[in-house]
Amino acid sequence: MYRNKLLNLLSDYALKYPNEKNIVKRFINFINENKNCFNRNLLNGHITGSAWVLNNNKTSVLLTHHKKLHKWLQLGGHADGNSDILNVALKEVYEESGLTNLEIVSNRIFDLDIHSIPARKNEPEHYHYDVRFLFKTNGNQKFIVSKESFSLRWINLNEVHKLTNENSIIRMVNKTFEFYY
């Protein structure tokens, strides 16, 4: 059921962002070619869910200094078989930050990214087909740092580029400005 929901969300995303049609096509092909695309045991890659979490004022984003990748990134992670990717993103926010008082700004996909994950221990290099949703805190913005992070930090959107030059992160900053301003 959610496989079809995700495919519909991807079609909707392609209409909103026609300049990203190639990445949408790669997502759709990957989902159609891999029935177990939501499971991390699919060695060539898998669907992941992420959250772009803004503070109440929509001026800062919560980023994690990821332990395994040594990069400042949005919160997110593996679907582990759950094909409801919005729910996956929400679960990851809680697991990685402890934040519970969130508003789902939109049920539509906020951003898509396909990125390579380096080989580690028993895992070969593979791809994360990352589906990202937009969230906003409602109230308390205090967080906890999970074991997956060196640090978590609220970063003013105008200063994100000082921590990272990751294209996908800068793209989400730009989409935030387009969405709100």
N, C-alpha and C positions, 0 to 999 in steps of 0.2 A: 504494500500500500504506500509506504513512505518513499519507496523507490520512484513511484510515479509522481508523488508530490514533489520530490527533489527535481525530477526531470521537468515538471511544470514550472517550478521556481527558476530553473536554469533558462527555460524558454523566455520567461518573463524578464529575467536579467539581460538576456541578449537584446530584447527590445529596448530596454532602458539604456544599455551601454553597447550600441552597435559596433563601436571601435574595439570591443573585447570579444567579438564573435569567434575568433580562433580558439581562445581559451574555453569558451562555452562548448564549442564543438569537441574539444579534447575531453572535457568532462563527460559529455553525453556519450561519446564513444567508449570511454573507460567504463562507465556505469553499464552500458549495454553489453559490453564484451566480458564483464567480470561479475558474475552473479554474487560473489562473496566480497564485493568492493568495500563493504563496511567493516570488514575484519582485518585486523593488523597482520594476520598470518598469510595474507596475500602478499607474496614476496616482492612483486614488482611495484606495488604501491597500494594505497587505500585512501578512502574518504576520511577526512578529519573535520572537526567542527571548531570554530574559533569565535571569540567575542571581542568586539571593539567596544570597550567600556568607557563611557564618558562620565565626568562628574555632573552634579546637578546643574551647574552653570553652563555645561557644554563647552568649557574652556580647556579642560585637561583630560588626558586619556591615561588609563592604568596600564602600564607596561611591566613585563617581567624580564629580568635578566636571567635568561634560561641557562640552567647548569650544563646540560648536554651540548647545546649549540653555541654557548658563549656569545649570545646576541640578545639585544633588547627586542622583545616581540610582544604581540598581543597574547592574551590568555587563550588557551585552546588545547585540543588533544584528540586522541583516538576515539573513534566511534565504538569500538569493541562490539560490533554486531548491531548496534542501535542505528536504525535507518532514519530516525527522527533527528536530523542534524541540528535543528534549532534547540532541541532538548539536550543534545550532546554539548553544544556551546554553553548553555546555561549551567549544566552540571560541571563543566570544566571551570567556569568562573568560581563556583562555590569551592571546588576541590583545590584550586590554585590560589584563592584569595580569601575565602571565608565570607565574601560578600553575599548577602541574601536579599537585600532590599533593592531589587533591580526592576526597571521597567524595560520591556522589550519594545524598542522604538518602532520597529517594523518587523513583520513576519517575512518580509522579502529579503532576499540575499543582499547584503551590503557590499561584499567584495568576494572575489574568487582569486585563488592563487594556486599554482602548481610549482612545488619546489622540491629539490633533491635533498634527501637526508643521507648523510654519509654512513658508510658501513661501520658497524660497531659489534664487537663480540660475535654473537651468532646471527646478527642481522646483516644482510647484504645492503648495499646502497639501494635506495628505493625512493619513490615519490609520494609526497603528501598532496592529495587533491583537497585543498583546504577551502571550506565553505564558511564565510564569515558573516556574522549578524551584528547589528548595532543595538547596544544596550546603554541605559543611562541609570545612574544611581538615584535613588529616592531617599534622601536622608543620610544616615551615617555612612561615611566613606572610609572608615577604619578597616584595615585588612590585616590578614596574617600572611606570612611568607611560608609557602609550602616547601617541602623537601626538593621540589623540582626547580626551585629558583635560588639564585644567589640573593636576589633582591626584588622587591616590587616598588614601584614609584608612580605617583601621579605626576605626569609631565604636561606642562602647558603645551597646547597644540603648536604654538609658534616656536617652541624650543625642541620639539621631537628630533629635528635634523641634527641637533648637537649630540644626541645619543646614538643615532643610527642613520645610515644612508641606504638601508634596505628599501628597494624600490616599492615593494608591496606596502610597507609601513607608510612611506611618504605618500603613496597613492591613496591610502585610507585617510590620512590627514587632509589631503586635497578634497576627497569626497565628503569629509565632514564639513569643510568650509562651504562646499557647494550645497550640501543638504540643509545647513542651518543659516548660512549668511548670504 
